[in-house]
Amino acid sequence: MQDYRIVNVRGHIEVFDSWGQFILSADNESEALCELDMMMEE
C-alpha cells in the first residue's frame, strides 16, 4: 500500500503520493478518503 499525504489548502483538500505528486482534490477529508478507497479498488 502506498502512503498518501492529505493537505488542507484554504479549506480544500489535496492528496499527494509519497513522492509529492498530486493525486486528487476533494471538498473535505472524508470525500478524499472515499475517493482514495475507490482508486485502490480499481
C-alpha distances in whole Angstrom, upper triangle without the diagonal:
4,7,10,13,16,19,22,25,28,27,25,21,19,15,14,11,11,14,16,16,17,15,17,20,21,24,22,19,19,19,16,14,16,15,11,11,14,12,9,12,14
4,7,10,13,16,20,22,25,25,22,18,16,12,11,7,7,10,12,12,14,12,14,17,19,22,21,18,18,18,15,13,15,14,11,12,14,12,10,13,14
4,7,10,13,17,19,23,22,20,16,14,10,9,6,5,9,10,12,13,12,14,16,18,20,19,15,17,17,14,12,15,15,11,13,15,13,12,16,17
4,6,10,13,15,19,18,16,12,10,7,6,5,6,9,9,10,10,9,11,12,14,17,15,12,14,14,11,10,13,12,9,12,14,13,12,16,17
4,6,10,12,16,16,14,10,8,6,5,6,7,10,8,10,10,10,11,12,13,15,14,11,14,14,11,11,14,14,11,14,17,15,15,19,20
4,7,10,13,12,10,7,6,5,7,9,11,13,11,12,10,10,10,9,10,12,10,8,11,11,8,9,13,12,11,14,16,15,16,19,21
4,6,10,9,8,6,5,6,8,11,13,14,11,12,11,11,11,9,10,12,10,9,13,13,10,12,15,15,14,17,19,18,19,23,24
4,6,6,6,5,6,9,11,15,16,18,15,16,13,14,12,10,10,10,8,8,12,13,11,13,16,16,16,19,21,20,22,25,26
4,5,5,6,7,10,12,16,18,18,15,15,13,14,13,10,10,10,10,11,15,15,13,16,18,18,18,21,22,22,24,27,27
4,6,8,10,14,16,20,22,22,19,19,16,18,15,12,12,11,11,13,16,16,15,18,20,20,21,24,25,25,27,29,30
4,7,10,13,16,20,22,23,20,20,17,17,15,11,10,8,8,10,13,13,13,16,18,18,19,21,23,23,25,27,28
4,7,10,13,17,20,21,17,17,14,14,11,7,6,5,6,9,12,11,10,13,15,14,16,19,19,19,22,24,25
4,7,10,14,16,18,15,14,11,11,8,6,5,6,6,6,10,9,7,10,12,12,12,15,17,16,18,21,22
4,7,10,13,14,11,11,7,8,6,4,6,9,9,9,12,11,8,11,13,12,11,15,16,15,17,20,20
4,7,10,11,9,9,6,5,5,6,8,11,11,9,12,11,7,9,12,10,9,13,14,12,14,17,18
4,7,8,5,5,4,5,7,9,12,15,15,13,15,15,11,12,15,13,11,14,16,13,14,18,18
4,5,5,5,7,7,10,12,15,18,17,15,17,17,13,13,16,14,11,14,15,13,13,17,17
4,6,7,10,10,13,16,18,21,20,17,19,20,16,16,18,17,14,16,18,16,15,19,20
4,6,9,11,14,16,19,23,22,20,22,22,18,18,21,19,16,19,21,18,17,21,21
4,6,9,12,14,17,20,20,18,20,20,16,17,20,18,16,19,20,18,18,22,22
4,6,10,12,16,19,19,18,20,19,15,17,19,16,14,18,18,15,17,20,19
4,6,8,12,15,16,15,17,16,12,14,16,14,12,16,17,14,16,19,18
4,7,10,14,15,14,15,13,10,12,13,10,9,13,13,10,12,15,15
4,7,11,12,11,13,10,8,10,11,8,8,12,12,10,13,16,15
4,7,9,9,11,9,7,10,12,9,10,14,14,13,16,18,18
4,6,7,9,6,5,9,10,8,10,13,13,14,16,18,19
4,7,9,7,8,11,12,11,13,16,16,17,20,21,22
4,6,5,6,9,10,11,13,15,16,17,19,21,22
4,5,5,6,9,10,10,12,14,15,17,19,20
4,5,5,6,9,10,11,12,14,15,17,19
4,5,5,6,9,10,11,12,14,16,17
4,5,5,6,9,10,11,12,14,16
4,5,5,6,9,10,11,13,15
4,5,5,6,9,10,11,13
4,5,5,6,9,10,11
4,5,5,6,9,10
4,5,5,6,9
4,5,5,7
4,5,6
4,5
4
